[in-house]
Structures are given as structure tokens and as C-alpha cells.
């Protein structure tokens, strides 16, 4: 089993002087969590690292988790299991994928993950006692990770982002820290350690996202482009332009939508000319659409 890694360097804080298709009044920094790990990148690494350490401490040999057929989390857990010596099981939503693999599922299988397909109804009811009893009878003892990977240990990992940013800015305080929002684990970590005066903006990639009423963060729900993994020609064009100008690869599920939202808010005058905005690149580049390379 591979020794547990110690990452001593922060992910880069990348200043982008003129990042968007037209000039807008803000200073944009991109926190390059996409560079943290080659296959367990971005917020998935931050969410998994303390969970993996806990699974090892408790003596578990197997990780079991849940996700859709295109899940970044499934991809990351499969990679982590292969690298750090855990067997992995993925409970996959949708039996229609049983006989055909997309690139995410093919990668997971290649890393040794056992894929178990269930109906969408079963997946919705996965916390029910009957379902839980069935998977424990079927798979035995395992360390369970939730869909998307968000739990208290995951939030402990994402809570490290803002202290890193403050160190890298050498005492300067950003006005806004922005992140994409799926299950909300990165957002929760940012809220946990943000000092007074820092506004947290989340950009939901999901339709119908409901934020916590007592949350310190504001979650914007108008930049999902039709829902999870949905896109439009306007979003694709924006990402292509951003990549060309900045030499930063994006994907259209999370980070691309957040950056489009930041650009749109800046065009609408939400940010003043000296506003310092830090955006988190949460990785997930394995989900990048082929349309971006056309």
C-alpha cells in the first residue's frame, strides 16, 4: 500500500490580468486546484484526502461510493483507490449504462473499481434500510463515501483553501472568493474559514439548488445553463475564448459556468474596478466536452 502523501505546496494562485472576452472592472485570480493531483484533481482531492486517511486509520480495505455515469467523484475515488491501495466499489445510477462504458466509467474500471448499477429509483432510495442491508450483504465491510464526497472530513479539506489564499496574497484580503457549487462541500469549507469582509459567491451547476438559510455565502442559481452537465453554444464559445486568452483548460460542468457568471456580473457592474476576486478552479477536466476542441 502506497505511503500516505504529504502535499507541502499550495496550489498556485494565478493572476489573470485580462481574462475575459472584453475588459471588465475587476482583478481576477484563479486558484489552480486543478493542478493539485493528476487524476484526483481539484476539490475532489481536498474532499478525499482526510477521508482516505481516516479509512486507513480505521483499517478499512474497501471504499464504496455513489454517483452518476459521468461523475467526477466516481472517477476520483477510483483513481485514489488504485493509487493508495484500496479496493473500490461504485454504485452507479442508471442500469442503462451496464453494457456500455463512457470515458468516466471506462477509467473507473481500468483503475480496478467494481461498478454496481442500480435503477434510478433504487439510487434515490439508497439511504433506506433495505437498500443498505442489501449492499452490506453483497459487498461486506467498507468505508462509505457519500455521492459527491461531501461530509465533515471533506469540508475539513476544502476549509484549507482560504487560509492558503490569504498566505499567497501576503496579508491582502480578497473582496470575493468564488466557487462552483454541486453538493456544496467546497462552499461549506470556504464559509468555515473566510474572515470578515470576504464575500463568498457560489455558482450553482444544478437546477433548483437550495442554499442553507443561515449560510454566509450567496449562491447564484442563474448560471446553470439548463442544469447539471448541460451547456449552450454561448457557454462553449466563452470557454474557448477564455482558454485561448489565458492558456488555462476548463470544463463546461463547473468551472466554466462559474467564470462565465463572474464575467456576466462584472459586465453588469456588480464589481468595482479595484475589486479583488479569487475564483477556485475545481478541476474535473476529465469531464471536458469534445465540443471545446472542435
N, C-alpha and C positions, 0 to 999 in steps of 0.2 A: 504494500500500500504506500503510495507516494506521501512523503512528508508534507505536513500542512504548510502552505506558503505564507510568507510574511511579505506584504507589499509595503515598502517603506516610502515610495514616492507617490505623491498625489497625482491624479490625472491632470493634464495640462489645463491651464486657463488661457484660452486663445482669444486675443483681442482681434476683432474684425472691424477695420476702420470704415469700410464702405460696403456692407454686406448685401444690400438689397437691390432690387431692380431699379429703384430710384432713390435719391438721397432722402433720408428721414432724420428727424432730430433726436437721436439717442446715441449713446455709446454702448456697443454690444460686445459682450464677452461670451464665449462658448466654452462651457466646462466639458472637456473631452472625455467623458466616461466611456465613450465608445472605444477608447484605447486601453482600458484597464486590463483586458484579457482577450486573447484572440478568438475564443469561442464562447466564453461566459461573460459577455461584454456588458458594459453599462450598468444600469440599475439591477440587472439580473445577478451580476457578480456581487454587488453590495447586498442584495437581499439574501443570497445563498451563503455567503462566507461564514456568518455566525451560525446559521442552521447546520452547515456541514460540520463545523467544529463541535456543535452540540450533539449531532448524530454520532460522531466518532467518540466523544466523551462518554456517551451512554452505551456504547458498544454495538450500535446498530450496523448491520452489513448491507441493508437494502433501503433505498429511498423510493417512496411511492408518491406520485402526484397526479394532478388532473389538468386537462387542457383541451382546447380545440385542435383540429388537424394542422393549423398554421401557427400554433402557439410558440412565441419566443421563449416562454418559460419551459415548455417541454424540451425544446432544443437545448436550453442552457442546463437543465437538470441532467439530461443525457450526457452532455459534454463533461459536466462536473463529476458524474459518477464514473465515467471512463478514466478521467484524469486522476481522481483521488481514491479509486479502489472500492466504490460502492456498486452493488447491483442496482438497477433502476427499473421501475415499472411506471408506465404512463397510462392512466385511464383516459381514453380519448373519446370525446363527444362525437357521436355520429357513426353508426355502423356502415354507412355508405362508403367509408374510406378503408374498410377492412381489406379489400382486394387490390387497392391501388395506393401507392405512396406518392405524396408530393415531396418536394425537396426537404421540408422540415421533418416529415416522418421518416424519409429515407435516411437522413442524417442520424436521427434518433436510433433507428435500428442498427446503423453502422457502428454506433457507439456502444451497442450492447443492450439498449433499452428494450424491455418486453412491452409491447403495445397491446393493451386490452381495450377493445372497442365496445361501447355501450350505446344504447339508444339515447336520444336527446332527453326523453322523459326520465330515464334512469339517471342521467347525468344531473338533471335539475334536482333530483331527489337523493343525491349522493350522500347527504348527511343523515338520511333516515337509518334507523337501526337495522332494518332488514338488509339494506344495501351494504352497510358497514360490516355486518356479520358475514355476508357473502364474500366480500373481498378479503376479510381476515381468514376465513376458511380456505379460500383459494390461494392466497399468497403468503400466509403465515405472519411472521413478525417483521415490521418495517417502521421506518421513520416517515411520518406523513407530512407532506408539504401541501398547503392549500393551492387552489388554482391561482395562477399569477404570482405565487410565492410570498404574498404579504402576510406576515404575522409579527409578533413583537420583536423577534430576533432580526427579521428583515428590516424593520423600522430602525433598529439599533444601527444597522449598516448604512441605511440612507441618511440617518441623522448626522453622519460624519461629513456630509457634503458641504454644508455651510461653514463649519469650522475650517475646512480646507480652503474654501473661497476667501474667507477673511484673512487667513495667513498669506495667501497668494496676493491679495490686494494690499498687503502690508499696512493693515490698520484702517484702510478706507472701507466705508460701508456702502454696499450697493443699494440703490433705491428699490430695485425689484430683483427677485430671483424667480425664474420661470421654469416650469417642467411640464412635460406631457402627463396626462392622467389616464390610467387604465383602472387597476384595482385600488389605486390611491396610496400605495406604500411609499413611493418617493415623496409625494406631497406631505404625508404624515411625518416623515423624517425631517423634511425642511422646516415644517412648523415647530418641531420639537426643539430645534437649536437656533432658530432665527432670532437675532437680537431685536430690541425695539427699534422701530424706524425702517426695518426691512419689510417690504410688502411681498407676499408670496402669491404668485399667479399660477394657477393650473389651467391647462388647456385640455379639455376632455376629448378623447378619441372615440368615445362611446355616445350613442344616442341615449337621452334620458338619464344622464348621470345626476345623482342627488348627493350634494355635499352635506357634511355634518353641520347642523345649525349653529354649533358653538365653535366652528372652525375659525382659525386665524387667517386662513387662506381664502382667496376668492377663486372659484372655479368657473371658467368661461365655457359655455356649452354650445357656442355658435360656430365652432371651427372643427366639427367632426366630419364634415364633407359627406354626410349620408350615413355615418355610423362606423363601427369598428371595421378596419381593413377596406373601407370604401374610399374611393377617390374620385377626382374630376379632372378634366383637361386643364383647368386653371391651376390646380394644385401641382400636377405633373410639370407644367410649364414653369411655375415658380421654383420648384425644387431643381430643375435643370439649370435655371439661371443662377440660383444660389450656389450650386456646386461649381459651376463654371467660374464664378467670380471669386470664390473662396477656397477652392480645392478641398472641400470637405464633403465626404459622401454622406447622404441622408437616406432615409426610407420614408415611405408615404403613410405609414400607420401611426406613428407617434411624433418623432422629432420634426419631420417636415411640416406637419399640421401646426405644431406649436410655433415654429418660426414664421409660417405664413400669418398666424394670429398676431404675433409681435409686430410684424411689418404692417398689418392692417390697422392695428391700434395706433402705431406711430403715424400712419397717414391721416388718421382721424384726429390727431392732436392730443392723444392721451398722455404722451411723454413730452417733457420739455427738452430743450436742446442739450442740456447738460445731464440728463437722466442717465444713470449707470444701470444697465440691465445685464444680468447674468442668466443665460439660458443653459439648461442641462441637456446635453446630447446623451440620451439614454441607451444608445446602441441599437441592437435589433436589426443590424444590417443584413442578416440572412433573410429577412422578410422583404427586402428591397424588390420593387416591381421591375420586371423586364422592360416595362414602358419607359423607364427612366434612361435606359441605354439605347433607345431607338433613335 
